[in-house]
Amino acid sequence: MNLLCIGISHHTAPLEVREKLWFSANEIRGILPLLKQNYACESVLFSTCNRTELYVLTDDGKIEPGLLKKFLIDKKSAADKVQLSDLFILTGGEAARHLFRVSASIDSMVIGDVQILTQIKEGFNLAVELGTAGIFMNRLFQLAFRVGKRARTETEICEGAVSISYAAVELAERIFDKLNEKTAVIIGAGETAELTATHLRSKDLGKLLITNRTYEHACRLASKFEADVLPFDSWSSGLAESDIVISSIETDNYIIQPADIKKANRRHKNVPLFMIDLGVPRNINPDIKKMENVFLYDLDNLDSMISNNLKNREKEIPKVDAIIAEVLDELTQWYSSLEVNPTIIALTEYMESIRKEELEKNINRFDPKDRELAEIITKRIINKIIHRPIINMRNDQDKCLNDRLQKMNIIQKLFGLAGSENKKTHGE
């Protein structure tokens, strides 16, 4: 398998180095055609905040990987910041296995990262658009997408919150079975507040209130999430109708005291009040934990929860690896079947099976003394039919690997040589 993977990731280099090899979509549009012209018959390149990876299929597998490392570094004029040793090289089945591990999010900085599969798809679609993803890359990446999907549906690799904002919302779901009839107030309008609002809305929250020292910032966030704005100097009035309070502002003093909860005169006194303090220093007086029917959590609680969730995800890695091994075996068999000799053997066996079947059906129509002659004549007919195609297939071995794979694939599809495996390839 003449596959190469050249990349840089959080495993091999720090952020200040990785960012020097980040490629935009426009940059990739300029790079992939050059790769096809000079180095590879097929190629796919994608970049994320934690990795940049280039996959290439070569005619003979003899290309010097160092050339491709230097190619990527030179395209970003990053020789003064990025060393050749910062990039890794994988070949053949190991390169494919690595792609599958990335797609399944078990190679991510945060195991179970749900964004990586989308980012890989964007890189692949760009290669398709530019004509640098042929039959092999199409098959390789479709299998990678299948691995990613199976990892998410057949294991718990993505279960449990692993970010502060999502952990906060997950805790809220534990207190309240459903959030569609609940009201939440977010104090703050920064990145953490925005991420928290995003997760709350994804859970079909009933009503969202937002308050912030800077009123304009609160309005901006509120408009994005169809929320109501509370003036910061009177936001405590929102406690009366709130079931969830999440605070994430910078302050030297507690902005919520036990007295504020008592004064709130909440409309549903028997419904728990769920509070999360995401501030550093803390925003909510911890004495509130002592109040009846009030549940207060802070960053330490969330960190502990996230740590447990990550451990649970790590336990799922062997299950994901089993899926990867299964799909990698499928890729290897498919690639091997598209080589010239296996295709010739499959075509010969297919023709011979037709000859035998038809001869067996009609053998009784022949005089016993002619049956041996019928065997010889039908064999000769089959041999003459497949002789020219076999010669042409063998003569094509000097052509581009991509062209050979394409022709072998067409022949296999035309004669149905791949059987059920070929049907799997369609419709993915």
Secondary structure, 3 states (H helix, E strand, C coil): CCEEEEEEECCCCCHHHHHHHCCCHHHHHHHHHHHHHHCCCEEEEEECCCEEEEEEECCCCCCCHHHHHHHHHHHCCCCCCCCHHHCEEEEHHHHHHHHHHHHCCCCCCCCCCCCHHHHHHHHHHHHHHHCCCCHHHHHHHHHHHHHHHHHHHHCCCCCCCCCHHHHHHHHHHHHCCCCCCCEEEEECCCHHHHHHHHHHHHCCCCEEEEECCCHHHHHHHHHHCCCEECCHHHHHHHHHCCCEEEECCCCCCCCECHHHHHHCCCCCCCCCEEEEECCCCCCECHHHHHCCCEEEEEHHHHHHHHHHHHHHHHHCHHHHHHHHHHHHHHHHHHHHHCCHHHHHHHHHHHHHHHHHHHHHHHHHHCCHHHHHHHHHHHHHHHHHHHHHHHHHHHHHHHCCHHHHHHHHHHHHHHHCCCHHHHHHHCCC
